[in-house]
Structure formats: structure tokens, C-alpha cells
Amino acid sequence: MAFKTLRQLLVERCDLKAVITMPSGVFKPYAGVSTAILLFTKVWGPKDKVTQPATESVWFYEMTSDGYSLDDKRSKQEGNGDLQDIITKYHARNPATDTDRTAKCFMVPRTEIEAESYDLSLSRYKQDVFEEVHYDPPGVILDRLIQAEVGNVDEAELAKVQSGIVHELLELKGMVG
């Protein structure tokens, strides 16, 4: 409840500009835990008589690399990771056009954040895209493996094989049909 109240205060009394989700492993020893950086500016205090929340929309960015490896060595990788991209896209953010929830960054209206009990986790709003993968039937794959082992041989020659991997592949092919 305390965290929800804090998130509510950030949205209503501050201008919550951005939530940048960093990949798990950036902060050791919390491997496996994603970390978010919140960018906001204070607008008013509890004594001010303001009735409208300051935040109109929040920019979410899914960071995949900070420029260092995510193992214990944290060695410098080529490039800068997402750091320059974050700065460029942050300055170019636009609530009217940054609406694609499958993109690396997008805007979420304050009203939706309120409706989600002030949840600021990326996974609440990000839409994952799944691509259906089609694989060849097992018999076709086994035919390719057999051909890779023996080349173009007719069925009569293959039937003479008594042992080895080709025999095992033929036996497997007989099981799967």
C-alpha cells in the first residue's frame, strides 16, 4: 500500500515524465530483477491548492543494454547500449504519436495509469509481439539428416544399412511416420 501511495503522489503532485526499465542484472546482486528509473519534477507540495494532477502522460522506455555485459564482470561492450537512444527519443517524445505499445518506447495517459492503480511497471502496458514459427514435419527433418550423412541414396540402399547413425535415424523415421 505504501508503494501505491508513493506512485500516486508522483503522478498527482509531480510531473512524472518517464519510466525507464533497465534489464535485469544491471544492479548486482539483484540478478533477475528489472530496475526502473523514474524521471520526474516536483510541481507543488501538499499545502498548495491544486486540483489537477500534473502528469498528463508517462513515457515508458524498455532498455535492453546499458553498454556493459550483464555477467559478473560487467565488461564494456561495443557501442553505448541504449543510453544515447534514450536521450534522443526522450527529447522527441510525443503523447499524440508515441502510442505503439509494441515499440521500445511509448506514452501512457495518466488516466490509464490511475485505472491500473498507479502501476508503473512496463509489463502492465507493453504489448508483446509473438511470431508463430512453423517447423518442417519430423519426417522431412529426418530425411535431411539422413541425406546429410549418406548423400542421395535410394531407398533400397538405405534399407541395407545395419548400424550407425543412419540406421538409428531410419528407425526414428519409422516411429514418427
N, C-alpha and C positions, 0 to 999 in steps of 0.2 A: 504494500500500500504506500509506503514511503517513497518508493521509486516512481510510482504512478503520480503521486503528488508533485514530485520534483519535475517530471516530464511535463505535467500540466502547467506548472509555473513557468517553465521555459517557453512553452507555446503561448501562454496568455500574457505574461509580463515582460517577456523579452522578444526580440525578433530572432527566432530560430531560423538561421539561414541554410544550414546544411548538416547532413549526417553522412560522414564518410566511413564506410565499413572497411576495415583493414583485414587482410587474410589471417586465418589462424596460424599461430607460430611466430608472428611478428614480435610479440612480447613474451619472452620465456619467463617463468616456467609454464605459462598458460597455453601450451601447445593444444591445439584442437578447439580453442576458444576464439571466436572472432571478436575483435575490438572495434568500437565505433568512436570516432572523434566528432564532437558536436561543435559547430561554429555558430555563435550567437552574439548578439549585442544587447546590452541592457537598455531598456526603453524607459521604464518607470519603476518606482518602488511601491510597497504595499500602502503607503499613505496617499499616493496620488489618486485622484478621482477620474479614472479612465474606465470606460465601459466596453471598449472594443479590444479584442486581442491584437497584439502587434503582428503576429505571424500570419501571413496570408497563404503561403505555401512553403514547403520544405524541399530542398534539393537533396536527393539521395545519389550517392556515387558508390559503386562496388569496386573497390580497389583490389587488384589481383597480385600486384607486386610493388614492393617498396624499393626495389633496386638491390636487394640483398637476398641471399639464399635463405630459405626458411628452416634450414637444419641448424644444429647447434653451433656451427662455425660462423654463420651469418656473413659469408664472404660476398664481396661486391660482385654484382652481375653486370653484364653489358647493359649500357643504357641507364636510364634513371627510373625505371619502373613507371608507375603511373603518375609520379609527382608533377611533372610538367603538364600532363594531360589534365590533371585535377585543376590546376591553376587556370589553364586556358578555358576549360569548359565551365568552371565556376563563374568566371567573369562574363561568359557568354550565355549563362543560364536564362531561360525564358519560360515562365509558367504556361504561356499560351502554346508554345511549340514543343516543349520537352515533356511530352505525355506518353511516350512509348515505354511501357513498363518492362519490355524485354531488353531494352538498351542498357548500356553500362551505367548511365545516369539518367535521371528523370525527376520530375517535380510531382509532389503530392499536395493537394489542397489541405489547408488546416482543418476544414470541416470533416474530411475523411479521417484525419489523424484523431480528431475528437471522437468520431464514431467508433474508432478502434481502441478506445480507452487510452489514448495518448501513447500507443505502442510506437516506438521509433526504430524497430528492427527492420532491416532491409527485407527480410524474408516475408514480412507481413504484406508488402506492397509489390515486390518484384514478381514478375510472371516468368517462369522458366519455360524455355522452348525445348521441346523434346522432338528429336528427329527419329522417325521409325527406320530401323535398319533391317534390310532384307538380306538374308543369307541364302546361299545355294543349298539345295537339299543335301543331306548327308551322303547319298549315293553319288552325286556329282562331285562332291569334295573328295570322296574316296577314290573315284575314277582318276581324278587329277593326281592324287598321291601315288597311285599305282603307276600311272604313266610317267611320273617323275622318277620312279625307281627303275622301271624296265623299258621305257620308251613306248613306241607304237607297236604293240604286240597283239595278235589276235587272241580271241577267247580260248582257242584250242591250246595255244602255247601257255597261256596263263593257267589253264587247268592242270598243266604238268608240274607247276611249282609245288614242291612238297614242304618247304620250310622257309624260314626267314621272314622278314617284314612283309614281303609281298603276300605270302601265304596268310599271315595274320590280317592284313588289310582285306584280302579276299573273303576271309572268314567273317570279318566285321561287316563287310558289304552284304554278305548273305543274311546277317542278322537284321540289318536295318532296311533291307529290301531294295 
